[in-house]
C-alpha cells in the first residue's frame, strides 16, 4: 500500500457521505427532502451499528439507568417506592453496616495483596524470561497462561480439595514439616488468607505476556551501553527495565485492581462468604443482598458504591495511559 | 603474556557464571510453572485415582492404579453433565458468533464512517467499559424475569410449544444480555482504524456496494482481530458463572460451571474423586481450545492492553 508509483496524490478522495454537504433531493423541497437525502447518505452507517447498539441500549444502558433508579427505591413486585437515600444510609450506617465495612476491609486487603504480589511476580518472571530464546519463552508463557483460561469455578473446586483439613495436599505438606494441620477455609481467622493464597500462588500470565512485549520494545542500545560500563544483569533490570516498564506497570495495576475488587466466583465457591462472613467480598455481598435477602434496592445501591470505586480507578487509568514514556 | 592469561581466565569464569545464571533462571521459571499448574495437575491426578485411594495419606503424586472410576461415578451422579457441556458450548458459540459479526459491523462504522451521533455513541461505548457488570445484575434480573413472565403467559395459550418456550427462555436469558458487551466493539474499531482507506475508496469508485465493501474488504483484512475477538468471547461465555447462576432455573439448562457448583453443593460435594473428575471434564475442552489458539490468546492480551 505504501509504495505507490506515479505522482503523489495531493487530494485524498473522500466518499460522498464524508465530504458533500447534505442537499435536498430535487423532487422534495424543504425539511422532508433534507431528511430523505440524509437517510440515503447515512442508512448504511446506521445499518452497520444497529445490531450491537440494539443490545447495548436494551441490555446495558437501560439496566444501568434502572440501577440508578433502583438504588433510591424500595423494590417490590407490586410497585416500587421511592425512599431517597435510605438504601445508602442503610449500607453505611444501618444495622448491617458493620458487615459492609468488614466487606470493604476484606476486599481492600484482598486487592492490595493480590495486586502487589502479581505485579512483582510478573515483573520478575518477565525479567527472567528476557534472556531466553523465543521458543523457550513462549513455552513458559503458555504454561503461565493456561490456568487463566480455565474457569475459576473449576480451579476453586480444586483448591477446596487442596485445602481439605483431613486429606488435603497442603496439610499433608505441612505435616511433613510437623506443622498444622490448618483448617484453611474453615477457620474464620485464616479463611480470607487462604482465599488470597489460592489467588496469588500462580504466575500471572497476562502480566508476563504484557511485560515481555514491553521489554521487547526497549531499545537494545540502552542495555549495550550499560554492559560497556560493566553493569550486572540485576542492575540492568533494576535501573533500565523497571523504570521503562512504568506505563505497563500502571496499566496492570489498574486492571488487576479493578478485577480484584470484583472478585466473586472463587469466594462464592470456596467459602460462600463464610465462615461467619470472614471472607465476604463486595460482589459476594451484592449477590447475597439481591438473591438471599431479595433487597433489590439495597443491592443496587451497593453495586453503585462498587461502581464509584471502579470508576475512580478507571479515570486514573485513562489519565495515566495518556502519558508517554520516552526512551 | 600474563595479561592474556588473566583475560582467558575471566572469559572462562564468565562462561561458567553464565551457565550458573542460566540454570538459576530455568530453575526459578520451572518452579513458577510447577506452582501455577499445580491445581490443574492435582485435579487430573485425583480424577484418575480410584475412589477408595483418593482419601489416603500420604497422597499419591501419580496414581498407582489409574482408573476411570470417578468419571463413570460423576456421569451417574450428575447424568446431566453432557447436557451441561452441550448447553455451555451452544451458549458460548452463539454468543461468540453474533459478537464477532456485530462487533465487526459497528467497529467498521465507528472507525471508517462518519454519521450523526457517531461521536456520542462511541463515547457511550467507552463509558460503558468502565461500568462493572454487577451494576446491571439486579436490573437485568428484573427485566429478564419480566420477559419470562410475558413468555409464560404466551405459552399458556400454546401448551404444545411449552418445551420450546422453556428452552428459549433459559438460553435467551443467558445469551441476550451477553450480546450487550462492548469490549469487542472497541477492539474492532481500534483495529479497523489502522486499515488503509484507499482500498475501500477504490472499491467504492469501482461501484462496489457498501455491504460488499464490508464483506469483501474489511472483513478479510480484519481476520486477526476477528480471531482475537472470537476466542476471547468464547472464553468469556464458556467460563461465565454469576449471570448463568442467577438466571438458569432448571437443571437441564445449567452450564458446566453452574452445574459443577450445584454438584459441589449436593450430597456428592465431599466425594473429591467424583468432583475432580467432573472438574476435569469441564476443563478439558477449554485446555484444548487454548492449545489450538495459543498464538491468538497471546496476541489478544497485547492488543487489549495497547488500546486500553
Interface residues (C-beta under 8 A of the other chain):
Chain A: X1 X13 X14 X15 X17 X18 X38 X42 X44 X45 X46 X48 X49 X51 X52 X53 X55 X56 X58 X59 X60 X61 X62 X63 X64 X66 X67 X70 X75 X121 X125 X128 X129 X131 X132 X138 X140 X141 X142 X143 X144 X145 X146 X147 X149 X150 X151 X152 X153 X154 X155 X157 X158 X159 X160 X161 X162 X164 X166 X167 X169 X172 X175 X201 X202 X203 X205 X206 X209 X210 X213 X233 X248 X251 X258 X261 X262 X264 X265 X268 X269 X283 X286 X287 X290 X291 X296 X299 X300 X303 X304 X306 X307 X310 X311 X314 X317 X318 X321
Chain B: X21 X22 X25 X28 X29 X32 X33 X35 X36 X37 X38 X39 X40 X42 X43 X46 X54 X55 X56 X57 X58 X59 X98 X101 X102 X103 X105 X106 X108 X109 X110 X113 X114 X115 X116 X118 X121 X124 X125 X128 X129 X130 X131 X132 X133 X134 X135 X136 X137 X138 X139 X140 X141 X142 X143 X176 X177 X179 X180 X181 X182 X185 X196 X198 X199 X200 X201 X204 X205 X210 X211 X214 X235 X238 X239 X241 X242 X246 X256 X257 X260 X261 X264 X272 X275 X276 X279 X282 X283 X286 X287 X289 X290 X291 X294 X297 X298 X301 X302 X305 X308
